[in-house]
Amino acid sequence: MTFRYEKNYAGGQDIVIDGWEKGIALSPEYGIADMRGCDNDTIPGVVMARGPVYNYLAQSGGNNIYGYTSTFTADASTDNLTMATGVPTTYFAVTFSNSGGALPTGLSAGTIYYLASAGTTTKVATTIQNLYAGTYVNITANGSGTNTATGVNMGIIKQTVSQWYQLNSNPNSTSVNYCFDHNGRVWALNYIQPAQWTLITGAGGTSFVNGIAVFQNWLFLFRDNKIDVMGKLTGAISTHTWYNNWKTLAGGTNFTGLRKTLVGQDNVLYWTDYDDAFTTARLGYIGSLRELPGQTLFADTGNPSTSSATTNYTYNNNSLDFAGGIQPVALAELNTKLVIATAQAISFTQNQENSCQLYTWDRVSPSFDFPLSLPFVVVNDIKNVNNIIYIFGGRKGIVYKTDLSSIQEAFTIPAQLYTANTGTTAYEGNPLNSSSALSNIGGFLVDGINFGYQSVVQDKKLYFAVNYLSMTGLYAYDLSSGALSVLALPRAGAGTDANTDAVGIYSLALSATSTFPSGYAILMFGVAYTGPSTYFVDGYINGGPNNGATNYIPYVTSDLVSVGTVNNKKTLQQIEYKLDKKMSTQSGLKIYYRTAIGDSWTLLTTDDYATYGAIASRNIALPLNDIEWIQIKVALEFNTRLREIRLR
């Protein structure tokens, strides 16, 4: 319960609503019913709006790179292309087509090329490395008819990894985020310039890309039953080379899941793998790559394809195996042990609970320790936080934790969040045991709530994604206080259809550039919307300046506040809000109320700086007679710091 009773100046009794720092309660009868897009811990006892979620993909280098198309002409004497619509950013990937004639000689239809310059005049290169080195396509004829350039759009990002470094001697931490999409293409953020996305060609094309890792400054891409390598990442971009089919994996050629990767504290790269067969005969594997003592990976020749597998590194695609249809699906570490979450292949088709297990392995022995059973049909992710393994899985919205001696619930996604965003029906309409809506996340068809496949730990908070209708969003669990909050919602209507909404967040990652010197961005990778082929990377700046209008999207909803009883209903005459500081430009709030859980919200007031000036509190008439309960919802604009609500 976050409300309390307190005597007021008139000798009566106020109902005071505060306690925002406690986060969302398991039930509206126990505490805060909902809190989305709000900061409830920067200033003790205060809740305020966070910065808006933004489309990071559309802001690559400050320009929209999604959905680009333009006609163009070519000049064979200069090798320049003149675009009717300016190129949004440098190192921009496009394909070419022609109607009514022929493309300029030197260009091929459907092939990915890179444009060198932003604006209307540019040269073109066949690879990012050639472009960086200034090696351009030699155009020998201008072509005829109508030439069209179409930007290469990002698909659904399935996994991402980060390489941290200092950008241009900037003292602030910076990262390059490498990721792959469902089209088999590999992308990088901050690879060329800060806050810019770049498509990296040369990998597995449209084959079954299913895993990615950065190890010893080389990029490893897992696809089909092969590993491709690119690097060395610390060298000049013009020297970055793809070495396809470097090694063969133990798993099947038509692997369609996700291969999870982990660089261990023993400086070994590990990955999950399993066979194609979707039966109890399926075999699971843990693969590994180890740099040998005193060696630098691939340094003997500088080429992964010719580097010595006996003197430079050890590669083992089957360091540990599992039989009986057990497939490893997630990795973590706890002290010296490798922690492996597994699922039964048959459980996905038969929807069996209690079919997942948590194994530990000392990384040396030929087998694993006795497993710990998990109450899940699938495990999405596991994360070590202060020597406690947090387990995201199942379909009921429960996150478990374990020290490997026993397992217990860590926290639960409250069922009331199912309808809180839509404002329709009662809280009883929750998805926890529903069979009417199925979510196909990451290739697994699971009934109910789905967690994202990558979580993030930063500043004593565990960030994770939840995917289920109105519950979809970026969540944070405070590891110190246990407070749960919904940090951000995907942008409603972000697809090509104005009414589209987000249906899935596949992975999370931290990203930092000199663009955000005072903080970092949490990127929600692969936000899929219900419009046709609309996939985005949404960003949420955390720890940085929370600027920009939020359009009253952030809100907090109070407990179900007891005012009277069935036999002794009461009257409320007034509501007062108190702010931590006076309103200023862009400040504002909207106050709603309802007297029963199933009722629609009634807007009581909209207060903003433009209307009321620099106020820190205001009393508002609230003539409600014969009520037993009341619930308050406050929607916040940027720069508004709410401390408490008083009812009297």
ZIMO-V612731 format. One record per helix or strand of 2 or more residues. SS is the DSSP state (@ for helix, = for strand). FROM is the first residue (numbers start at 1). TO is the last residue. Records with the same first field share a line. If there is no record, write none. Layout:
# ZIMO-V612731
SS=FROM-TO + FROM-TO
This chain:
# ZIMO-V612731
==3-7 + 13-17 + 34-36 + 38-39 + 47-49 + 54-55 + 69-75 + 80-87 + 92-99 + 113-115 + 119-122 + 124-125 + 146-151 + 157-166 + 173-181 + 186-189 + 197-200 + 209-215 + 218-223 + 226-231 + 241-248 + 261-263 + 268-274 + 284-291 + 313-322 + 326-334 + 337-344 + 356-361 + 372-374 + 379-385 + 388-393 + 398-402 + 407-412 + 438-441 + 444-447 + 450-451 + 456-458 + 461-467 + 473-478 + 484-488 + 502-504 + 507-511 + 520-529 + 535-542 + 555-557 + 561-562 + 570-579 + 588-594 + 602-608 + 617-627 + 629-636 + 641-647
@=20-22 + 128-133 + 237-239 + 345-350 + 417-420 + 469-471 + 514-516 + 609-612
